[in-house]
Amino acid sequence: MKDSEFRVISTEKLTPTVYRTVFSGDTSEIKAPGQFVNVRLDGFFLRRPISVCDIEKDRLTLVYRAVGKGTGLLSRSGPGDRFDILTGLGNGYSLSVAGDRPMLIGGGAGVPPLFFAAKKLREKGVPVTAVLGFSDAAEVFMAEEFRALGCEVRITTVDGSAGVRGFVTDALPEGYTYFYACGPLPMLKAVFRATATDGEFSLEERMGCGFGACMGCSIMTASGPKRICRDGPVFKKSELLWDRE
């Protein structure tokens, strides 16, 4: 974990609610896709945890939904603005167990960290299928970026205005060897029930500190209570108890 100052290079609007901000700064503590950062925002007591979408040398890319005053402030940032950011938080995805046909499953704001995972898998020459779910066509984002990596991309929308009508579970491919998922809890539980292999889930939760001190984001797992920010946010399917609910 490292606390560093980052400078905004650019901020752009991707959908009516989703923004991409690119920073320059020390990214050395970010080791794996699925990790997150914690952004300090002037006037707010708690930092905002945001998954890492991409890093490239000293550039950090965050893609996030502006849903409140804090992320709204970030979405209005411009070149030269400076932010204090904690980096290297969380455990990240284990890409070494992906096999030869991994699947990425993202829903809405859960899509960005999967881009970083896709990038790392494609750098190894591994074929990747990305199933990305959204509410409607206006909310679809980053599909072209996944395609540019060479991924097979399957889009689903609840209203059928783009891709397959329905949810991510309506577009899962056959023959996948492992999966990585991130998105809202109802989607993750549906993926848990619909998948036939082991895989990893990145869980979303409101966090107080972001590094395990406050115990505010604890969940019960097969091996006892775990902190999402410190022991996660990524958990293996076999660790989760959703089949007992």
C-alpha positions, 0 to 999 in steps of 0.5 A: 500500500502506498499513499501518493499524489496523482495528477489528472491528465484527462477526464471524459464522459463515456455514458450518461453516468460513467466517466474515465479519468486518467492520472499520472503518478506512482503506480508501482504498488499496483500488482494485479488486475482486480486491485483497487485504489482509494481516492481522497476528495476534498470536503469528504471524510471517507475516501472513495474506493475505485477498481483499477481499470488499467495502468501503463507505466506511470499512468493510472486509468479509473473508470467509474460511475458518478453516483454521488457527490464524491464521484461527482466531484471526481468526474468534474476534474480536469488536467492538472488537478491533483488527488491523494490516492492510496494504491496497491489495495486488495488482492486481485485476480489470480490469472495463472489459473485461467486455463486456455479459455477463460471467461470474463463476466462484468456488469455495469460498473463491474466492467472496468477491472476486467479490462485490466485482466483481459489485457494481461491475459491477451499479453500471454496469448490467451483467448478471452471471452468477455460477457458484459451486461448493461441496462440499455444501449446508452449505458454500454461502455468499453466494448470496443476497448475489449475488442481492440485487445482481441477479445470475443465480446458478448453484450447483454442489455436488460431491455434488448436495445443492444446485444442479447436481451437479458442478463449476462447469464443468458450469454455465457459461452460453452467450453470455458475453463475458468471465469472472473466476475465483477458486478452488482451482488444479484448478478454475481449470485446468478453467475455463481449458480449458472457457472460450471467451473471454479472462478473468482468474484470481485465483491463490491462493498462500502468501505471505511478505511480500505485496508482492513483496520475498521472491519466494516466490510467483513463477510462470512466465508467457508474459512471464516470471516474475511474483510473484503478490502484486505482479504479480497475484494476477490474471492474464489467461488469455493470460498463463498457460501451463496449455495447455502442461501 
